Amino acid sequence: MDTVITAEIPSAPRQIEIEGATYIEDVRGRFVPEAMYRSAAQVKVEPAVVEFQGRPGMMDATGKWVPLALVKTANILEDEIVRKCVAFALDASASLSRLLGHTKFDLGSYDALLEQEYGVTKRGEKGNATYYSYDGLYRVQVQVATLIDFGPELHIAKSLVDECINDWSADSRVELQALVTRAFNVDQEGTLNRSEIYRLLRYEMSDPRWKRAMDAIRDAMRPIGSKEYIRFSRRSDVKAKWEPISLDFARA
């Protein structure tokens, strides 16, 4: 029968000394100067092999320490590959966070300089702005989207729309009925399909109930905050189409 031992084993990055300077192992397995390691936001991936009472082993999914000799070679290899991939992913995620922070700081500093120098701001009324390189080949866009939620008036709107659809069922367009169904259905997290609700507002109907329903939808819209998006673009020449610089893993 295999024997396992549970233990709390602290983990810490490896360190080495080279000509009196300390180097610390980062998530990619590189030894970097201590000052660089401390200044960067370090992501953490627990080491695969840990020692207990001088014996090498690995922690399994139940939190138990298993002697290395009892772990299958295939499991050790899979663990190594997964940890390597996750380390790179966490490192990339941290880089994106730093990119966002630096971008906001730099653009904010430039905006403050313009306002101090000329008494104006580059940002629009909603906070939107576009910045270009001098040669016109690179672009940074800041777009602020308003976050909208819906109040109880939406339930009134749904009742009125349902009345209309039921009375119009013989003559109403099938696509409109499908749109209404999609608009007021909620997903597993209880979230409404906002884009479909907005599409309903585009339909002009003479029925007074429909008009009241659309008014109720508009009254139900309540701003609950905003979210800032930053997009980067480039083009080969000033007549070429802008191409987004993808920071989306699925589009890389």
KAVENMO-V383622 format. One record per residue. N is the residue number from 1. PHI is phi in whole degrees, -180 to 180 (999 if undefined). PSI is psi in whole degrees, -180 to 180 (none if undefined). NEAR is the number of other ideal C-beta (glycine too) atoms within 8 Angstrom. Layout:
n: (N	N)
phi: (PHI	PHI)
psi: (PSI	PSI)
near: (NEAR	NEAR)
This chain:
n: (1	2	3	4	5	6	7	8	9	10	11	12	13	14	15	16	17	18	19	20	21	22	23	24	25	26	27	28	29	30	31	32	33	34	35	36	37	38	39	40	41	42	43	44	45	46	47	48	49	50	51	52	53	54	55	56	57	58	59	60	61	62	63	64	65	66	67	68	69	70	71	72	73	74	75	76	77	78	79	80	81	82	83	84	85	86	87	88	89	90	91	92	93	94	95	96	97	98	99	100	101	102	103	104	105	106	107	108	109	110	111	112	113	114	115	116	117	118	119	120	121	122	123	124	125	126	127	128	129	130	131	132	133	134	135	136	137	138	139	140	141	142	143	144	145	146	147	148	149	150	151	152	153	154	155	156	157	158	159	160	161	162	163	164	165	166	167	168	169	170	171	172	173	174	175	176	177	178	179	180	181	182	183	184	185	186	187	188	189	190	191	192	193	194	195	196	197	198	199	200	201	202	203	204	205	206	207	208	209	210	211	212	213	214	215	216	217	218	219	220	221	222	223	224	225	226	227	228	229	230	231	232	233	234	235	236	237	238	239	240	241	242	243	244	245	246	247	248	249	250	251	252)
phi: (999	-70	-112	-124	-127	-91	-163	-92	-117	-68	-121	-152	-65	-73	-129	-136	-112	-130	52	83	-102	-94	-121	-120	-76	-93	-67	-90	85	-91	-93	-115	-54	-57	-62	-67	-63	-70	-78	-89	-74	-87	-90	-127	-127	-62	-65	-75	-102	-126	-102	-137	55	80	-110	-74	-166	-135	-85	-92	-69	-96	87	-97	-88	-117	-55	-59	-66	-96	-93	-64	-58	-62	-68	-65	-65	-62	-60	-63	-66	-62	-63	-65	-64	-66	-61	-64	-65	-66	-64	-65	-63	-64	-64	-64	-63	-67	-59	-62	-63	-64	-64	-62	-65	-65	-67	-64	-66	-66	-60	-64	-65	-62	-66	-69	-78	-119	75	-131	-119	-78	-73	-76	-59	-94	98	-78	-160	-130	-121	-123	-73	-62	-86	74	-101	-131	-145	-124	-113	-114	-126	-109	-104	-82	-87	-115	-121	-118	-88	-64	-60	-65	-65	-65	-60	-64	-63	-67	-65	-61	-61	-62	-62	-65	-76	-96	-49	-72	-112	-70	-72	-61	-65	-68	-61	-65	-64	-60	-61	-67	-65	-101	-77	-114	-83	-65	-93	78	-95	-76	-86	-63	-62	-71	-64	-63	-64	-58	-66	-80	-84	-101	-124	-80	-64	-58	-65	-64	-63	-66	-64	-67	-64	-65	-63	-64	-68	-77	-71	-132	-65	-119	152	-147	-136	-98	-118	-121	-125	-114	-139	-150	-152	-74	-153	-69	-98	-81	-76	-67	-116	-67	-88	-74	-114	-97	-58	-69	-105	-69)
psi: (135	142	134	152	131	144	148	109	114	148	146	149	148	149	148	158	128	112	43	-5	143	132	138	140	126	-174	-19	2	9	144	115	156	144	-40	-41	-41	-44	-33	-24	148	109	133	161	127	122	142	150	-50	125	153	144	118	40	3	134	147	-178	148	132	-178	-14	2	13	145	126	128	140	-32	-20	-3	131	146	-40	-38	-38	-43	-45	-43	-43	-44	-45	-45	-38	-46	-44	-37	-45	-40	-44	-38	-43	-40	-42	-37	-40	-40	-42	-39	-46	-44	-46	-40	-46	-41	-47	-45	-39	-39	-39	-42	-43	-37	-44	-43	-38	-38	-41	-7	19	163	148	-22	143	-175	-36	1	4	146	154	134	139	150	161	-32	-1	16	-11	148	140	124	135	120	129	119	136	130	126	136	170	136	-173	-17	-22	-33	-37	-43	-42	-42	-43	-41	-41	-40	-45	-49	-40	-40	-26	2	-34	-36	-14	153	139	-39	-32	-41	-42	-38	-44	-43	-45	-37	-40	0	148	150	-171	-23	6	21	133	156	92	-41	-37	-35	-42	-35	-35	-36	-17	-16	126	116	146	-18	125	-32	-39	-42	-41	-36	-43	-37	-39	-38	-44	-41	-25	-20	125	119	130	6	-167	161	134	132	138	127	141	139	161	164	157	-33	173	-14	-8	162	142	136	127	141	107	129	15	122	-36	-22	1	none)
near: (2	5	5	8	7	6	6	3	9	4	6	4	8	7	9	7	8	6	4	4	8	8	12	11	9	13	11	7	7	6	8	9	8	11	6	8	12	6	5	8	6	9	10	6	9	6	6	9	8	12	9	10	4	4	8	7	13	12	10	9	3	4	6	9	14	12	10	11	4	6	11	5	6	6	8	12	8	8	10	9	8	8	10	9	8	9	13	10	8	12	12	8	9	12	8	9	9	9	9	9	8	8	10	10	8	8	12	8	8	10	12	8	8	11	10	5	6	5	4	6	6	8	8	6	3	6	10	10	11	8	10	7	7	4	6	6	9	9	11	12	12	14	9	11	8	8	9	9	7	11	9	6	11	13	7	10	13	10	8	13	13	9	9	14	12	7	6	9	8	4	4	10	5	6	6	10	11	8	11	12	8	9	12	10	7	7	7	3	5	5	6	9	10	7	6	10	14	8	10	13	9	6	8	4	7	4	8	5	9	13	9	9	14	11	8	13	15	8	8	12	10	8	8	6	6	9	7	10	8	11	8	11	12	9	10	4	6	7	3	7	4	8	7	7	7	6	6	6	4	4	5	5)
